[in-house]
Amino acid sequence: MRSKWFELKPKATSLRRQGKSIRYIEKNLSIPRSTLSGWFKNIKLTTSQYKLLNDKHKNALIKARKLAILWHNKQKLNRLKFAEDQADNVLKKINNKNETIELALALLYLGEGFKKSPRTGMGNSDPLLLKFFLKIILNVYKINIKNISCELHIRADQNPKSIKKYWAKELSLPLNKFKSISIDKRTIGKTTYSNYKGVCVIGCGNIAIQRKLVYIGNKFCKKVVEELGG
């Protein structure tokens, strides 16, 4: 029994002998691949035809990968935008009273701050977290800036002067606030990423702030755990 595509066989075989791919013929003549494979089993393509098909296939894969990357990047941007919108909705419901700000610092301090040191302090490589810490210490706890001191911990291939200038500018502090610079000798001979500016430690002498922040953070966490414990 002849297939319903039999009348197209001459045209299909002619295209194949011209070096067209099975995919191309399938798409343009709407003939199933299984049928085409049977028709073409005795047709031998030349070496140049095979090479041309392989080159087209490789180029198609490269193009498909690029399109896939663009699609995934777009999806990622959409997910990030959704997360940002969610964050904005939450922040709209939060007031900026000192109690709220103090609680936020307490939770941050619980994870990042000094807890066994005779001073209140925090070290981090993220300028934003340290700006947050510094602003609250100065404006909510009314610590005089003269009681603020900073230390830097950098890698062996970093320039102490340029790193000091970077942190002074980021934190809006005078250079004389950076009392010491410690260089990690374990990093000698290792290359540092250009965007890494070491760890900056900010401290003040008031240990009472440390105690208060740790108590606030601990008690709040325990309270939430108990309330959500069922």
C-alpha positions as CSV (number, residue, x, y, z in Angstrom):
1,M,0.0,0.0,0.0
2,R,1.3,3.4,-1.0
3,S,1.6,6.0,1.7
4,K,-0.2,9.2,1.3
5,W,3.1,11.0,0.8
6,F,4.3,8.7,-2.1
7,E,3.6,11.4,-4.7
8,L,6.1,13.6,-2.9
9,K,8.9,11.0,-2.9
10,P,10.6,12.2,-6.1
11,K,10.8,15.8,-4.8
12,A,12.0,14.5,-1.4
13,T,14.7,12.3,-2.9
14,S,15.8,15.1,-5.2
15,L,16.2,17.5,-2.2
16,R,18.2,14.8,-0.3
17,R,20.5,14.3,-3.3
18,Q,21.1,18.1,-3.3
19,G,22.4,17.7,0.3
20,K,19.4,18.9,2.2
21,S,19.0,17.6,5.8
22,I,16.2,15.2,6.7
23,R,15.0,17.8,9.2
24,Y,14.8,20.4,6.4
25,I,12.8,18.1,4.1
26,E,10.5,16.9,6.9
27,K,9.7,20.5,7.8
28,N,9.1,21.8,4.2
29,L,7.2,18.8,2.8
30,S,5.5,17.7,6.1
31,I,6.6,14.1,5.6
32,P,7.3,12.0,8.7
33,R,11.0,11.4,9.5
34,S,10.4,7.6,9.6
35,T,9.1,7.7,6.0
36,L,12.0,9.8,4.8
37,S,14.6,7.6,6.5
38,G,13.2,4.6,4.5
39,W,13.3,6.5,1.3
40,F,16.8,7.8,1.8
41,K,18.6,4.7,3.0
42,N,20.2,4.1,-0.3
43,I,21.1,7.7,-1.0
44,K,24.8,8.4,-0.3
45,L,25.8,12.1,0.2
46,T,29.1,13.4,-0.9
47,T,31.8,14.3,1.7
48,S,31.3,18.0,1.0
49,Q,27.6,17.6,1.5
50,Y,28.1,15.8,4.9
51,K,30.5,18.5,5.9
52,L,28.1,21.2,5.0
53,L,25.3,19.5,7.0
54,N,27.6,19.1,10.0
55,D,28.6,22.8,9.9
56,K,25.0,23.8,9.7
57,H,24.1,21.6,12.6
58,K,27.0,23.0,14.7
59,N,25.9,26.6,13.9
60,A,22.3,25.7,14.8
61,L,23.5,24.4,18.1
62,I,25.5,27.5,18.9
63,K,22.5,29.7,17.9
64,A,20.2,27.6,20.1
65,R,22.5,27.8,23.1
66,K,22.8,31.6,22.7
67,L,19.0,31.8,22.6
68,A,18.7,29.5,25.6
69,I,21.1,31.7,27.6
70,L,19.1,34.8,26.6
71,W,15.9,33.1,27.7
72,H,17.3,31.9,31.0
73,N,18.8,35.4,31.7
74,K,15.4,37.0,31.0
75,Q,13.7,34.5,33.3
76,K,16.3,35.2,36.0
77,L,15.7,39.0,35.7
78,N,12.0,38.4,36.0
79,R,12.5,36.3,39.2
80,L,14.8,38.9,40.6
81,K,12.2,41.7,39.9
82,F,9.5,39.6,41.5
83,A,11.7,39.2,44.6
84,E,12.4,42.9,44.7
85,D,8.7,43.8,44.4
86,Q,8.0,41.4,47.3
87,A,10.7,43.1,49.4
88,D,9.3,46.5,48.6
89,N,5.8,45.4,49.8
90,V,7.2,44.1,53.1
91,L,9.3,47.3,53.7
92,K,6.2,49.5,53.1
93,K,4.7,47.9,56.2
94,I,7.7,48.5,58.4
95,N,8.2,51.8,60.2
96,N,11.6,53.4,60.7
97,K,11.2,54.0,64.4
98,N,14.3,53.5,66.6
99,E,12.9,50.3,68.0
100,T,12.6,48.7,64.6
101,I,16.1,49.8,63.6
102,E,17.5,48.6,66.8
103,L,15.9,45.2,66.4
104,A,17.3,45.0,62.8
105,L,20.8,45.8,64.1
106,A,20.4,43.3,67.0
107,L,19.7,40.4,64.6
108,L,22.6,41.5,62.4
109,Y,24.9,41.8,65.4
110,L,23.9,38.4,66.6
111,G,25.3,36.9,63.5
112,E,28.2,39.2,62.7
113,G,29.1,41.3,65.7
114,F,31.6,40.8,68.6
115,K,30.1,38.8,71.4
116,K,33.2,37.9,73.5
117,S,35.1,41.1,73.2
118,P,35.3,44.0,75.7
119,R,33.9,46.4,73.0
120,T,31.0,46.6,70.6
121,G,32.2,45.9,67.1
122,M,31.6,44.2,63.8
123,G,33.7,43.1,60.9
124,N,32.6,42.4,57.3
125,S,33.7,42.7,53.7
126,D,30.4,44.3,52.7
127,P,30.4,48.1,53.0
128,L,26.6,48.3,53.2
129,L,26.4,46.2,56.4
130,L,29.1,48.2,58.0
131,K,27.5,51.5,57.0
132,F,24.2,50.3,58.5
133,F,26.1,49.4,61.7
134,L,28.0,52.6,61.9
135,K,24.9,54.8,61.2
136,I,22.9,53.3,64.0
137,I,25.9,53.4,66.4
138,L,26.3,57.1,65.7
139,N,22.7,58.2,65.4
140,V,20.6,55.9,67.6
141,Y,23.2,55.2,70.3
142,K,24.7,58.6,70.1
143,I,28.3,57.3,70.1
144,N,30.8,60.1,69.5
145,I,32.7,59.6,66.3
146,K,36.0,60.1,68.3
147,N,35.3,56.7,69.9
148,I,35.1,54.9,66.6
149,S,38.1,53.0,65.4
150,C,38.7,50.7,62.4
151,E,41.0,47.9,61.6
152,L,41.6,46.3,58.2
153,H,42.4,42.7,57.4
154,I,43.7,42.4,53.8
155,R,45.5,39.9,51.6
156,A,49.2,39.9,50.7
157,D,48.9,41.3,47.2
158,Q,46.6,44.2,48.2
159,N,47.9,47.8,48.6
160,P,47.4,48.9,52.2
161,K,47.1,52.6,51.3
162,S,44.6,52.1,48.5
163,I,42.5,49.8,50.6
164,K,42.5,52.2,53.5
165,K,41.3,55.0,51.1
166,Y,38.6,52.7,49.8
167,W,37.1,52.0,53.2
168,A,37.5,55.6,54.4
169,K,35.5,56.8,51.4
170,E,32.9,54.0,51.6
171,L,32.2,54.7,55.3
172,S,32.7,58.4,55.2
173,L,35.4,58.3,57.9
174,P,38.7,60.1,58.1
175,L,41.8,58.1,57.3
176,N,43.1,58.4,60.9
177,K,40.2,56.2,62.1
178,F,42.0,53.2,60.6
179,K,44.4,52.4,63.3
180,S,45.9,49.1,62.0
181,I,46.2,46.9,59.0
182,S,46.7,43.2,59.2
183,I,48.1,41.3,56.2
184,D,47.2,37.6,55.9
185,K,50.5,35.9,55.2
186,R,48.7,32.7,54.1
187,T,47.7,34.5,50.9
188,I,51.3,35.2,49.8
189,G,51.6,34.2,46.1
190,K,47.8,34.1,45.6
191,T,45.9,36.5,43.4
192,T,43.0,38.4,44.9
193,Y,39.8,39.2,43.0
194,S,39.7,42.9,42.1
195,N,36.4,43.5,43.8
196,Y,37.5,42.1,47.1
197,K,38.7,44.9,49.4
198,G,39.5,42.9,52.5
199,V,37.6,42.9,55.8
200,C,37.0,46.1,57.7
201,V,36.3,46.0,61.5
202,I,34.5,48.8,63.2
203,G,34.5,49.1,66.9
204,C,33.7,51.4,69.8
205,G,34.5,51.1,73.5
206,N,31.0,50.9,74.8
207,I,30.4,47.2,75.7
208,A,26.9,48.0,77.1
209,I,25.7,48.3,73.5
210,Q,27.0,44.9,72.8
211,R,25.2,43.4,75.8
212,K,21.9,45.1,74.9
213,L,22.0,44.0,71.2
214,V,22.8,40.4,72.1
215,Y,20.0,40.2,74.6
216,I,17.5,41.8,72.1
217,G,18.6,39.4,69.3
218,N,18.4,36.3,71.5
219,K,15.1,37.1,73.2
220,F,13.5,38.1,69.9
221,C,14.6,34.8,68.2
222,K,13.4,32.8,71.2
223,K,10.1,34.6,71.2
224,V,9.5,33.9,67.5
225,V,10.5,30.3,67.8
226,E,8.0,29.8,70.7
227,E,5.2,31.6,68.9
228,L,5.7,29.6,65.7
229,G,6.3,26.4,67.5
230,G,2.7,25.4,67.4
